[in-house]
Amino acid sequence: MKHRRLLLIASATASGLILLSPAMAPLAWSRSASATLPQSPKTKTKTGTKVRVSAGFPGKLGLCAPPCGPTTPALYTQPHPRPLSNTPAPIGARAPDLSAPLRGPFPSADDPPPLTVIQRIVAALPMLTVYGGITTWAYFAWYHNQPMNRRMVVNTAAEEGFGGHTYGGGADKLGHFYANYLFARVGAQSLINRGWSPLSAVLMHVSFTLTLYTLVEIKDGYHPGYGFSIQDYAANVLGNVVATLLLLVPSLDRLFGVRMYYKPSKLFVDALLYDKDIDVSEDYTGETVMLVFKLGGLTAIKRSPYFRFLRFVDLLVGYNARGFLPRPDPSVMREQELFLGFSLNLAEILQSAYPTGQRLGWAAQGLATLSEYLQLTPVHKTVGIVWSTRQPQ
């Protein structure tokens, strides 16, 4: 009964976060137009500050709006509030008004009034539904009809996280890291888009994600063959920390990201079709987790007339583990690979393909957003290390 009380307390805590999450105003800081584009002349008007930008030259917050000829300057304005995250905004939306304050993680007197409790709950419902679906899937994938221990077991011995003789070769740890990053990042961004302040949204979804995965670890502690994993929990925390940094620090968000490339392995497809095994999270042979450095986030690249094409390129550091799970034939060697490579940035390509002033369709916009989390373009590996281990007998 002790573990059930723990589950109940943690669930109540997570639910209370929805209702009692800080009713903070959308948080903002003010930044002058001259600080954003120091070399651009400006003229003060009744509606704000207008900034003149040379044709074809991307300002820090937007592109020149048509008509823009080789020598024709253009004036543009920014809508308020400006989203905090680097997740692609609707392409073709109006360019920024530099007189408007930018939303950030600290309160400002210019902020709109905070959402009511009911408004916050309504905004959170879609993601809460997703969490409910994930919890249901996890139960049937991992715990349904499985035996349980009387006491919770904690893995105190060295787990050899990325060792060749472990059951996941480290892919399980990266899976925990990526899942927590994904749920916290997407969940918080969805609340920001629905009017939550960035800090409140991040606190809400980071707390909720970490609570959910803590419950998973507690549940694992009562199941033979699993146990409460300290390394898994550390990976959970790290995923939430990275999501928080990228959401609250736009300069980092423009440069870095985390993606997964996934191609279902044949063994998993066979298990799904014939054994009804839905545990896609342990198809480690088909998963590659990558840290992304976006050249398009460098101001020098975007402003350079010679190297601006590099904004379409992402540099990658990736890791995968083949031959661990699903368990292959004993004659198949286990392989772990750490590599450096590059790929094309699909979001940047779409932004350049649609001229300013023309909105992207919902399908293309969804594709651009999805590409921030899943690797949808081919990866070219330039250098890497592969080490092999025999299957355990």
C-alpha positions as CSV (number, residue, x, y, z in Angstrom):
1,M,0.0,0.0,0.0
2,K,3.0,2.3,0.5
3,H,3.7,2.6,-3.2
4,R,0.1,3.3,-3.9
5,R,0.1,6.2,-1.4
6,L,3.2,7.5,-3.1
7,L,1.4,7.4,-6.5
8,L,-1.6,9.1,-5.1
9,I,0.4,11.9,-3.5
10,A,2.4,12.5,-6.6
11,S,-0.7,12.5,-8.8
12,A,-2.4,15.0,-6.5
13,T,0.6,17.2,-6.6
14,A,0.7,17.2,-10.4
15,S,-3.0,18.0,-10.6
16,G,-2.6,20.8,-8.2
17,L,0.0,22.4,-10.4
18,I,-2.7,22.9,-13.0
19,L,-4.9,24.9,-10.7
20,L,-2.2,26.6,-8.6
21,S,0.4,27.3,-11.2
22,P,1.6,30.9,-10.8
23,A,-1.0,33.4,-12.1
24,M,1.8,35.4,-13.5
25,A,1.3,37.9,-16.3
26,P,2.9,37.0,-19.6
27,L,6.4,38.0,-18.7
28,A,8.3,40.5,-20.8
29,W,11.3,42.6,-21.1
30,S,11.7,45.7,-23.2
31,R,14.4,46.0,-25.8
32,S,15.0,49.1,-27.9
33,A,15.0,49.0,-31.6
34,S,18.4,50.5,-31.7
35,A,19.7,47.6,-29.6
36,T,18.3,45.1,-32.0
37,L,19.4,46.7,-35.3
38,P,22.0,49.2,-34.3
39,Q,22.8,50.2,-37.9
40,S,19.2,50.8,-39.0
41,P,17.9,54.3,-39.1
42,K,14.5,54.8,-37.3
43,T,11.7,57.2,-37.3
44,K,9.2,57.7,-34.4
45,T,5.6,57.6,-35.2
46,K,2.3,57.6,-33.2
47,T,2.0,53.8,-33.5
48,G,5.6,52.9,-32.6
49,T,9.1,52.8,-34.1
50,K,9.6,51.9,-37.7
51,V,12.9,50.5,-38.9
52,R,14.2,50.8,-42.4
53,V,15.9,47.6,-43.7
54,S,17.7,47.2,-47.0
55,A,16.0,44.9,-49.5
56,G,16.8,41.3,-49.2
57,F,18.7,41.8,-45.9
58,P,17.2,39.9,-43.0
59,G,16.8,41.9,-39.8
60,K,17.4,40.1,-36.5
61,L,13.6,39.6,-36.0
62,G,12.2,39.3,-39.6
63,L,12.7,39.5,-43.3
64,C,12.1,42.4,-45.7
65,A,8.5,42.4,-46.8
66,P,7.6,42.7,-50.5
67,P,7.9,44.6,-52.6
68,C,11.6,44.5,-52.2
69,G,13.7,45.1,-55.2
70,P,17.5,45.2,-55.4
71,T,17.5,48.8,-54.1
72,T,14.1,49.3,-52.6
73,P,14.0,49.6,-48.8
74,A,11.0,48.3,-46.9
75,L,9.3,49.1,-43.6
76,Y,7.9,46.4,-41.4
77,T,6.2,45.9,-38.0
78,Q,6.1,43.2,-35.4
79,P,3.0,41.8,-33.9
80,H,2.8,41.7,-30.0
81,P,3.4,39.6,-28.1
82,R,6.3,37.9,-29.8
83,P,6.6,34.1,-29.1
84,L,9.5,33.2,-26.9
85,S,10.4,29.9,-28.4
86,N,12.4,29.3,-31.6
87,T,9.7,26.8,-32.8
88,P,8.9,28.0,-36.4
89,A,6.2,30.7,-36.4
90,P,3.7,30.7,-39.2
91,I,5.8,31.5,-42.3
92,G,4.6,34.6,-44.1
93,A,3.4,36.3,-40.9
94,R,3.9,40.0,-40.5
95,A,7.4,41.0,-39.7
96,P,8.2,42.4,-36.2
97,D,7.4,45.8,-34.7
98,L,10.5,46.6,-32.8
99,S,8.7,49.1,-30.6
100,A,6.7,46.3,-28.9
101,P,8.2,44.7,-25.8
102,L,9.4,41.1,-26.2
103,R,8.0,38.4,-23.9
104,G,10.5,36.9,-21.5
105,P,10.7,35.1,-18.2
106,F,10.3,38.2,-16.0
107,P,7.2,40.2,-15.3
108,S,6.6,43.7,-16.7
109,A,4.0,46.4,-16.0
110,D,3.1,46.4,-19.7
111,D,2.0,42.8,-19.7
112,P,-1.7,41.8,-20.4
113,P,-3.7,40.6,-17.4
114,P,-3.0,37.0,-16.3
115,L,-5.3,34.1,-17.3
116,T,-7.9,33.0,-14.8
117,V,-7.8,29.5,-13.4
118,I,-10.5,28.3,-15.8
119,Q,-8.6,29.8,-18.8
120,R,-5.4,28.0,-17.7
121,I,-7.3,24.7,-17.3
122,V,-8.9,25.0,-20.8
123,A,-5.5,25.9,-22.3
124,A,-3.9,22.9,-20.7
125,L,-6.6,20.3,-21.6
126,P,-5.1,19.2,-25.0
127,M,-1.7,18.3,-23.4
128,L,-3.4,16.7,-20.4
129,T,-5.2,14.5,-22.8
130,V,-1.9,13.6,-24.4
131,Y,-0.4,12.7,-21.0
132,G,-3.5,10.5,-20.3
133,G,-3.0,8.7,-23.5
134,I,0.7,8.2,-22.8
135,T,0.0,6.9,-19.3
136,T,-2.5,4.4,-20.7
137,W,0.0,3.2,-23.4
138,A,2.8,2.8,-20.8
139,Y,0.6,0.7,-18.6
140,F,-0.3,-1.8,-21.4
141,A,3.2,-1.8,-22.8
142,W,5.1,-2.3,-19.6
143,Y,3.0,-3.3,-16.6
144,H,-0.2,-5.1,-17.7
145,N,-0.3,-8.7,-16.4
146,Q,3.2,-8.4,-15.0
147,P,4.2,-9.7,-11.5
148,M,5.1,-7.2,-8.8
149,N,7.5,-7.1,-5.8
150,R,6.3,-6.5,-2.3
151,R,8.9,-3.8,-1.8
152,M,10.4,-1.2,-4.1
153,V,13.9,-2.1,-5.4
154,V,16.4,0.6,-6.1
155,N,19.3,-0.1,-8.4
156,T,22.2,1.0,-6.2
157,A,24.8,-1.0,-8.1
158,A,26.6,0.5,-11.1
159,E,24.3,0.3,-14.1
160,E,27.1,0.8,-16.7
161,G,24.8,3.2,-18.5
162,F,26.5,3.0,-22.0
163,G,28.2,-0.4,-21.5
164,G,28.1,-3.0,-24.2
165,H,26.8,-5.6,-21.8
166,T,23.8,-3.6,-20.7
167,Y,20.3,-4.3,-22.0
168,G,20.0,-1.0,-23.9
169,G,23.6,0.1,-24.6
170,G,22.8,3.6,-23.3
171,A,20.0,4.1,-25.8
172,D,17.5,3.6,-22.9
173,K,19.1,6.5,-21.0
174,L,19.0,8.8,-24.1
175,G,15.4,7.7,-24.6
176,H,14.5,8.9,-21.1
177,F,16.4,12.2,-21.8
178,Y,14.6,12.7,-25.2
179,A,11.1,11.8,-24.0
180,N,11.3,14.3,-21.0
181,Y,12.8,17.0,-23.3
182,L,10.0,16.4,-25.9
183,F,7.1,16.4,-23.5
184,A,8.3,19.4,-21.4
185,R,9.2,21.4,-24.5
186,V,6.1,20.7,-26.6
187,G,3.7,21.0,-23.6
188,A,5.1,24.3,-22.4
189,Q,5.1,25.7,-25.9
190,S,1.5,24.8,-26.4
191,L,0.6,26.7,-23.2
192,I,2.6,29.7,-24.3
193,N,0.7,29.7,-27.6
194,R,-2.5,29.7,-25.7
195,G,-1.7,32.7,-23.5
196,W,0.2,31.3,-20.6
197,S,3.3,33.3,-19.5
198,P,6.5,31.5,-20.5
199,L,7.7,30.9,-17.0
200,S,4.4,29.6,-15.7
201,A,4.1,27.3,-18.8
202,V,7.6,25.9,-18.2
203,L,7.1,25.4,-14.5
204,M,3.8,23.7,-15.2
205,H,5.0,21.2,-17.8
206,V,8.4,20.5,-16.4
207,S,6.8,19.7,-13.0
208,F,4.2,17.6,-14.7
209,T,6.6,15.7,-16.9
210,L,9.1,15.0,-14.1
211,T,6.2,13.9,-11.9
212,L,5.0,11.5,-14.6
213,Y,8.4,9.9,-15.1
214,T,9.1,9.7,-11.4
215,L,5.9,7.7,-11.1
216,V,7.2,5.5,-13.9
217,E,10.4,4.9,-12.0
218,I,8.5,4.2,-8.7
219,K,6.4,1.7,-10.7
220,D,9.5,0.1,-12.1
221,G,10.8,-0.3,-8.6
222,Y,8.0,-2.8,-7.8
223,H,8.4,-4.9,-11.0
224,P,11.0,-7.7,-11.2
225,G,13.7,-7.1,-13.7
226,Y,13.3,-3.3,-13.6
227,G,13.9,-1.5,-10.3
228,F,14.1,2.2,-9.6
229,S,17.0,3.4,-11.8
230,I,19.1,6.4,-10.5
231,Q,20.6,6.9,-14.0
232,D,17.2,6.9,-15.7
233,Y,16.0,9.5,-13.2
234,A,19.1,11.6,-13.8
235,A,18.4,11.4,-17.6
236,N,14.8,12.5,-16.9
237,V,16.0,15.6,-15.0
238,L,18.5,16.5,-17.7
239,G,15.9,16.4,-20.4
240,N,13.7,18.8,-18.4
241,V,16.7,21.1,-17.7
242,V,17.6,21.3,-21.4
243,A,13.9,22.0,-22.4
244,T,13.8,24.8,-19.8
245,L,17.0,26.4,-21.0
246,L,15.9,26.4,-24.6
247,L,12.4,27.7,-23.8
248,L,13.6,30.6,-21.6
249,V,16.8,31.6,-23.3
250,P,16.0,32.5,-27.0
251,S,19.6,32.9,-28.0
252,L,20.3,29.3,-27.1
253,D,17.1,28.1,-28.7
254,R,18.1,29.7,-32.0
255,L,21.3,27.7,-32.0
256,F,20.6,24.3,-30.4
257,G,18.0,21.6,-30.5
258,V,17.5,17.9,-29.8
259,R,16.1,15.5,-32.4
260,M,15.4,11.9,-32.9
261,Y,15.7,9.9,-36.1
262,Y,13.5,6.8,-36.0
263,K,13.1,4.0,-38.5
264,P,11.3,1.0,-37.1
265,S,13.5,-2.1,-37.1
266,K,12.3,-5.3,-38.8
267,L,12.3,-7.1,-35.5
268,F,10.0,-4.5,-33.9
269,V,7.6,-4.6,-36.9
270,D,7.4,-8.4,-36.7
271,A,6.8,-8.2,-33.0
272,L,4.1,-5.6,-33.5
273,L,2.3,-7.5,-36.2
274,Y,2.6,-11.1,-34.8
275,D,3.0,-10.7,-31.0
276,K,1.0,-7.4,-30.6
277,D,4.0,-5.9,-28.8
278,I,3.4,-2.1,-28.8
279,D,6.6,-1.1,-26.8
280,V,8.0,1.2,-29.5
281,S,10.1,3.0,-26.9
282,E,12.4,-0.1,-26.7
283,D,13.0,-0.3,-30.4
284,Y,16.6,0.9,-29.8
285,T,17.9,-0.5,-33.0
286,G,15.7,2.0,-34.9
287,E,16.4,5.1,-32.8
288,T,19.2,7.7,-33.1
289,V,19.2,10.7,-30.7
290,M,21.1,13.8,-32.0
291,L,22.2,17.1,-30.5
292,V,21.7,19.8,-33.2
293,F,23.7,23.0,-33.8
294,K,21.8,25.3,-36.2
295,L,24.1,27.4,-38.4
296,G,21.0,29.4,-39.3
297,G,20.9,30.8,-35.7
298,L,24.2,32.6,-36.2
299,T,23.7,36.2,-37.1
300,A,27.0,36.4,-39.0
301,I,25.8,33.5,-41.3
302,K,22.5,35.2,-42.1
303,R,24.1,38.6,-42.8
304,S,27.0,37.2,-44.9
305,P,26.4,37.6,-48.7
306,Y,28.8,34.7,-49.3
307,F,27.9,32.2,-46.6
308,R,24.2,32.8,-46.1
309,F,23.4,29.5,-47.8
310,L,24.8,27.8,-44.7
311,R,21.7,28.7,-42.8
312,F,20.1,25.6,-44.4
313,V,22.7,23.4,-42.7
314,D,22.6,21.8,-39.2
315,L,25.6,20.2,-37.6
316,L,24.8,17.0,-35.6
317,V,26.3,14.9,-32.9
318,G,24.4,11.5,-32.8
319,Y,24.4,8.2,-31.0
320,N,22.7,4.9,-31.7
321,A,22.8,1.3,-30.4
322,R,22.1,-1.6,-32.7
323,G,21.5,-5.2,-31.8
324,F,20.4,-4.6,-28.2
325,L,16.6,-4.4,-28.3
326,P,14.6,-6.0,-29.8
327,R,16.9,-8.9,-29.1
328,P,18.3,-10.3,-32.4
329,D,19.8,-13.7,-33.3
330,P,22.8,-14.5,-30.9
331,S,25.1,-14.4,-33.9
332,V,24.4,-10.7,-34.5
333,M,27.0,-8.4,-32.9
334,R,25.9,-5.4,-30.8
335,E,27.1,-2.1,-32.3
336,Q,27.3,1.3,-30.6
337,E,28.0,4.4,-32.8
338,L,28.9,8.0,-31.9
339,F,29.2,10.2,-34.9
340,L,29.5,13.8,-36.2
341,G,27.5,14.8,-39.3
342,F,25.3,17.3,-40.9
343,S,21.8,17.6,-42.5
344,L,19.5,20.1,-44.1
345,N,17.3,22.3,-41.9
346,L,13.8,21.7,-43.2
347,A,12.2,24.7,-41.3
348,E,14.7,27.1,-42.9
349,I,14.1,25.6,-46.4
350,L,10.3,26.1,-46.0
351,Q,10.8,29.6,-44.8
352,S,12.9,30.5,-47.8
353,A,10.5,28.8,-50.2
354,Y,7.5,30.9,-49.2
355,P,7.9,34.6,-49.7
356,T,7.1,37.0,-46.9
357,G,3.4,37.9,-46.9
358,Q,2.3,34.4,-47.9
359,R,1.1,32.2,-45.1
360,L,2.2,28.5,-45.1
361,G,-0.6,25.9,-45.2
362,W,-1.4,24.0,-42.1
363,A,0.3,20.8,-43.4
364,A,3.6,22.5,-44.3
365,Q,3.6,24.5,-41.1
366,G,3.1,21.3,-39.1
367,L,5.9,19.7,-41.1
368,A,8.2,22.6,-40.2
369,T,7.3,22.3,-36.5
370,L,7.7,18.6,-36.5
371,S,11.2,18.9,-38.0
372,E,12.3,20.7,-34.8
373,Y,11.9,17.4,-32.9
374,L,12.2,14.6,-35.4
375,Q,15.0,14.3,-38.0
376,L,13.0,14.4,-41.3
377,T,15.9,15.1,-43.7
378,P,18.8,12.6,-44.5
379,V,21.8,12.6,-42.2
380,H,25.3,12.6,-43.7
381,K,27.8,11.1,-41.3
382,T,31.3,12.6,-41.7
383,V,33.2,10.9,-38.9
384,G,32.3,8.4,-36.2
385,I,33.4,5.7,-33.8
386,V,31.8,2.2,-33.8
387,W,32.5,-0.4,-31.1
388,S,31.1,-3.9,-31.1
389,T,30.2,-6.4,-28.4
390,R,29.0,-10.0,-28.6
391,Q,25.5,-10.9,-27.6
392,P,25.2,-12.3,-24.0
393,Q,24.6,-16.0,-23.9
